[in-house]
Amino acid sequence: MKIEALKELVDRIENLLSEPPKELRRLFHGRGQTVDGLEQITVDWLQGQLVVAVFKQQDDDFIQALESELLALTTRDVWSKAEGYAILIQHRYQELAPTQVLWGEENVYPVGVENGLKYQLELKKNQNMGLFLDMRYGRKWVQENSQGKSVLNLFAYTCGFSVAAIEGGATQVVNLDMAKASLSRGRDNHRLNQHDLSKVKFLGHDLFKSWGKLKKLGPYDLIIIDPPSFQKNSFVMTQDYQKILRRLPSLLSASGEELACVNSPAISTQFLIDGMAAEAPELQFIERLENPPEFEDIDPEKGLKVMRFTY
C-alpha cells in the first residue's frame, strides 16, 4: 500500500462523518480495489467506534503514518460532531486478528443497529464481530418479504436473517448452524428486538446429518443459504454446495423461493446458476440482489453474491 494515499482515506472518513451514520456502516472498502494504494484497508463505523482493519502486513513506516493520520482526525470538529469515542486498528493478518486501541475507550460488546434492528456485536473475537455489513441489503430484502412465511436459515451464524424475518412477520424461522455459541448470540439478538422466541428454532447440528429433521419442520416458503467458503472438516463450497441445492425441492413449499449466497471472490454468480440448473432445475433464477453502494468493487463478481431463485 502507499503512505501518500492515507490522506485521501482520512479525508473520505471526515467527509462521511460530517453527517454521521445513525446505524452500522462501512465507510471505506479498500478491498474493492477502487482506490490505488489502499487495497488492504477497510473502515467501519460502529456508531461511535471507528474500526480500521488492515488485511496484509505493512512496514512500520506505513502503520505509523496510518496511526498519525487517524489521530489527527480526532482534533477536527467532525469527530466531536460524530460523537466518536474510540479508534481501533484491527490487524487481520495476525493470528486471531488482534485489535489495537489507538484512541479513546473501546466498547467490546456494542449493540449495533441496522435497518432499525438491534444486534449484539463482539469485538476482539477473532476476525468477525457478529454481523457481516455487506449483507445489509440481503437482510433488508428478507425483512420486507417474510410476512406469513416459514423460513429456513442455513449456516445461520448469529441469526441476522432470522431477526429480519421475524421482524418482517415470518410465522416460523428454523436456524441451523454447527456453532452453538453463534446460535446463542442469535437468541440474544432476537431478545434485543423483543421477538417471540416461540416462533424461532435454533438447531446446533451438522446440516448433512439433519435433512430428516429439517423436512419434518417444513415445508418452507423461503430458504436462505449463506455458507462460509470453507469450514474445516464440515464444508467446502465448491464440493458441498451442490449437495444442498439438490435437497431444495423436497424442503420448499409449492410457491417457495430461495436466497443462495456466495462471498468468495473466486466463485462467480454462474457457479450458483449452473449449480441450481443441474441439481434443482425446478427453481429458476430471478435476480441477483444489489450490494450496498459502500461495498463498491472494481470487479462485481469478486464481491458478495446474493441470488434469488423461485419455482
VOGU-3710 file (C-alpha; in Angstrom, 3 decimals, decimal comma):
1> mkiealkelv> 0,000/0,000/0,000  1,028/3,627/-0,293  1,609/6,112/2,525  0,657/9,009/0,247  -2,849/7,520/-0,150  -3,610/7,752/3,573  -4,563/11,429/3,419  -7,283/10,548/0,899  -8,516/7,817/3,248  -8,861/10,186/6,207
11> drienllsep> -10,406/12,896/4,020  -13,046/10,395/2,908  -13,763/9,402/6,501  -14,042/13,033/7,557  -16,451/13,771/4,709  -18,691/10,824/5,590  -18,719/11,714/9,289  -19,877/15,249/8,513  -23,341/13,630/8,527  -22,667/10,668/10,825
21> pkelrrlfhg> -24,460/7,404/10,027  -27,072/6,634/12,658  -26,580/2,916/12,061  -23,742/0,490/11,410  -21,972/1,314/8,180  -18,826/0,624/6,205  -17,134/3,933/5,473  -14,351/2,676/3,240  -13,966/-0,583/1,332  -10,412/-0,767/0,074
31> rgqtvdgleq> -10,847/-4,467/-0,642  -12,908/-3,426/-3,662  -9,660/-2,083/-5,166  -11,244/1,172/-6,315  -8,559/3,340/-4,662  -4,937/2,770/-5,596  -2,681/2,201/-2,612  -5,430/1,342/-0,093  -6,411/-2,140/-1,229  -5,758/-3,800/2,138
41> itvdwlqgql> -7,799/-1,465/4,374  -11,445/-1,264/5,376  -13,069/1,195/7,762  -16,321/0,529/9,635  -18,394/2,904/11,736  -19,885/1,133/14,729  -21,945/4,063/15,976  -19,132/5,875/17,717  -16,292/3,438/17,203  -14,132/3,727/14,102
51> vvavfkqqdd> -12,707/0,284/13,284  -9,862/0,260/10,757  -8,918/-3,218/9,543  -5,561/-3,884/7,890  -5,592/-7,175/5,960  -1,954/-7,558/4,932  1,193/-6,891/6,931  2,740/-3,469/6,222  6,091/-1,972/7,131  6,443/0,107/10,300
61> dfiqalesel> 6,500/3,409/8,403  3,083/2,742/6,890  1,489/1,725/10,203  2,962/4,783/11,968  1,664/7,066/9,202  -1,777/5,436/9,435  -1,857/5,980/13,197  -0,771/9,602/12,803  -3,456/10,392/10,209  -6,178/8,742/12,296
71> lalttrdvws> -5,127/10,562/15,456  -5,208/13,862/13,550  -8,866/13,134/12,760  -9,727/13,390/16,468  -8,610/17,044/16,520  -11,134/18,060/13,879  -14,646/19,334/14,549  -16,219/16,472/12,626  -15,026/13,946/15,224  -16,912/15,558/18,095
81> kaegyailiq> -19,936/16,085/15,849  -19,954/12,386/15,049  -19,699/11,600/18,777  -16,697/9,416/18,089  -15,294/7,853/21,234  -12,792/5,265/20,014  -10,486/4,474/17,111  -9,427/0,843/16,756  -6,991/-0,815/14,374  -7,570/-4,498/13,726
91> hryqelaptq> -4,565/-6,374/12,387  -6,332/-9,030/10,325  -3,089/-10,532/9,040  -2,066/-11,654/12,529  -3,297/-14,757/14,321  -6,678/-14,131/15,990  -6,766/-10,666/14,335  -5,844/-8,623/17,440  -7,372/-5,179/17,881  -5,297/-2,181/18,931
101> vlwgeenvyp> -6,996/0,706/20,747  -5,448/3,760/19,114  -7,607/6,422/20,759  -10,385/6,555/23,338  -12,087/3,743/25,197  -13,212/0,626/23,396  -16,650/-0,893/23,886  -16,017/-4,599/23,333  -19,734/-5,508/23,369  -21,565/-2,776/21,471
111> vgvenglkyq> -25,172/-3,144/20,357  -25,351/-2,142/16,705  -28,399/-1,016/14,753  -29,158/-1,912/11,138  -32,455/-1,274/9,337  -33,871/-0,333/12,733  -32,996/-3,709/14,287  -30,537/-4,339/17,120  -27,636/-6,770/17,054  -25,227/-7,720/19,825
121> lelkknqnmg> -21,692/-7,371/18,489  -18,422/-8,526/19,956  -15,061/-7,004/19,110  -11,723/-8,680/19,802  -13,122/-12,112/18,982  -11,095/-13,375/16,043  -11,990/-11,672/12,779  -15,755/-11,285/12,821  -17,809/-9,069/15,080  -21,103/-10,939/14,664
131> lfldmrygrk> -22,673/-9,238/11,640  -21,427/-9,031/8,055  -22,163/-5,491/6,895  -22,127/-6,287/3,177  -25,275/-8,397/3,707  -27,317/-5,341/4,739  -29,480/-5,356/1,605  -29,997/-9,117/1,878  -31,343/-8,791/5,425  -33,485/-5,855/4,325
141> wvqensqgks> -34,963/-7,937/1,492  -35,782/-10,754/3,919  -37,394/-8,304/6,342  -39,584/-6,954/3,537  -40,534/-10,365/2,099  -41,209/-12,645/5,076  -44,784/-11,799/6,005  -46,669/-15,020/6,797  -43,787/-17,260/5,693  -41,989/-20,226/7,186
151> vlnlfaytcg> -38,244/-19,629/6,815  -35,227/-21,951/6,927  -31,922/-20,206/7,670  -28,930/-22,439/6,907  -25,451/-21,570/8,197  -27,306/-19,149/10,441  -24,264/-17,749/12,304  -25,713/-15,156/14,745  -29,152/-15,308/13,074  -29,202/-11,916/11,344
161> fsvaaiegga> -31,550/-13,235/8,663  -33,746/-14,762/11,353  -34,080/-11,450/13,190  -35,007/-9,740/9,913  -37,540/-12,446/9,039  -39,350/-12,404/12,391  -39,434/-8,601/12,316  -40,944/-8,888/8,842  -43,778/-11,130/10,039  -42,490/-14,674/9,483
171> tqvvnldmak> -44,571/-17,340/11,204  -41,536/-19,544/11,871  -37,770/-19,433/11,419  -35,585/-22,523/11,753  -31,899/-21,622/12,231  -29,229/-24,259/11,708  -25,512/-23,873/12,415  -22,866/-26,156/13,894  -21,564/-23,332/16,099  -23,856/-23,392/19,138
181> aslsrgrdnh> -22,197/-20,264/20,555  -23,245/-18,340/17,440  -26,810/-19,581/17,789  -26,775/-18,443/21,410  -25,840/-14,973/20,201  -28,669/-15,244/17,705  -31,081/-15,928/20,539  -29,760/-12,802/22,260  -30,333/-10,803/19,073  -33,975/-11,843/18,996
191> rlnqhdlskv> -34,356/-10,886/22,647  -32,836/-7,466/21,955  -35,648/-6,895/19,472  -38,324/-8,263/21,835  -39,267/-11,078/19,469  -41,451/-14,030/20,328  -38,925/-16,861/20,639  -41,646/-19,495/20,333  -41,521/-18,741/16,588  -37,775/-19,417/16,359
201> kflghdlfks> -35,837/-22,683/16,472  -32,066/-22,985/16,953  -30,507/-26,232/15,757  -26,816/-26,744/16,544  -26,395/-29,608/14,088  -24,370/-30,755/11,110  -26,516/-29,865/8,106  -25,628/-33,003/6,168  -26,877/-35,188/9,022  -30,093/-33,206/9,595
211> wgklkklgpy> -32,156/-33,455/6,413  -34,812/-35,624/8,042  -35,334/-33,232/10,950  -35,435/-30,213/8,653  -38,020/-31,875/6,420  -40,272/-32,596/9,417  -40,184/-28,927/10,403  -41,026/-27,812/6,854  -42,048/-27,163/4,211  -40,520/-23,694/3,953
221> dliiidppsf> -41,640/-20,728/1,924  -38,157/-19,221/1,992  -34,785/-20,942/2,362  -31,625/-18,907/2,917  -28,203/-20,457/2,291  -25,257/-18,301/3,377  -22,321/-20,672/3,880  -18,668/-19,970/4,580  -16,331/-20,543/1,647  -14,519/-23,145/3,714
231> qknsfvmtqd> -15,129/-24,684/7,117  -12,597/-27,276/8,216  -13,973/-30,823/8,318  -17,523/-29,695/7,518  -17,953/-27,588/4,378  -16,076/-26,864/1,168  -18,175/-24,623/-1,047  -17,028/-25,956/-4,413  -17,715/-29,531/-3,315  -20,679/-29,294/-0,955
241> yqkilrrlps> -22,979/-26,514/-2,205  -24,494/-28,805/-4,839  -25,455/-31,303/-2,124  -27,631/-28,603/-0,576  -29,151/-27,408/-3,845  -30,404/-30,881/-4,783  -32,345/-31,072/-1,487  -34,225/-27,803/-2,004  -37,268/-29,148/-3,898  -38,039/-31,544/-1,040
251> llsasgeela> -37,887/-28,736/1,535  -39,645/-25,876/-0,258  -43,374/-25,226/-0,408  -45,060/-25,158/-3,814  -44,555/-21,397/-4,147  -41,286/-21,276/-2,227  -38,196/-19,291/-3,043  -34,553/-19,389/-2,092  -31,716/-16,972/-1,462  -28,356/-18,551/-2,286
261> cvnspaistq> -25,321/-16,576/-1,158  -21,623/-16,722/-2,010  -18,952/-14,461/-0,555  -15,819/-15,798/-2,210  -14,018/-13,677/-4,817  -13,028/-16,884/-6,592  -16,616/-18,083/-7,159  -18,901/-16,349/-9,650  -22,647/-15,936/-9,986  -22,571/-18,534/-12,749
271> flidgmaaea> -21,461/-21,147/-10,213  -24,831/-20,833/-8,483  -26,894/-20,512/-11,675  -25,299/-23,601/-13,189  -25,438/-25,500/-9,903  -29,144/-24,836/-9,490  -29,882/-25,795/-13,099  -28,083/-29,104/-12,576  -29,319/-30,020/-9,101  -32,755/-28,347/-8,805
281> pelqfierle> -33,964/-27,425/-12,318  -37,459/-26,729/-10,948  -36,078/-23,494/-9,483  -35,490/-20,584/-11,812  -33,008/-17,769/-11,387  -34,834/-14,458/-10,807  -32,243/-11,856/-9,853  -29,043/-11,032/-8,064  -29,669/-8,589/-5,232  -27,619/-5,409/-5,274
291> nppefedidp> -24,846/-4,931/-2,742  -24,777/-1,772/-0,618  -23,075/1,071/-2,547  -20,341/1,433/0,078  -19,114/-2,031/-0,979  -18,226/-0,905/-4,495  -15,850/-3,348/-6,185  -13,760/-2,905/-9,321  -14,997/-6,378/-10,296  -18,586/-7,034/-9,099
301> ekglkvmrft> -18,008/-10,781/-9,429  -15,461/-10,627/-6,603  -17,945/-9,158/-4,137  -20,875/-10,730/-2,290  -23,342/-12,611/-4,473  -26,940/-12,949/-3,211  -29,020/-14,824/-5,766  -32,777/-15,291/-5,749  -34,436/-18,411/-7,172  -38,091/-19,415/-7,206
311> y> -40,462/-22,033/-8,612
//
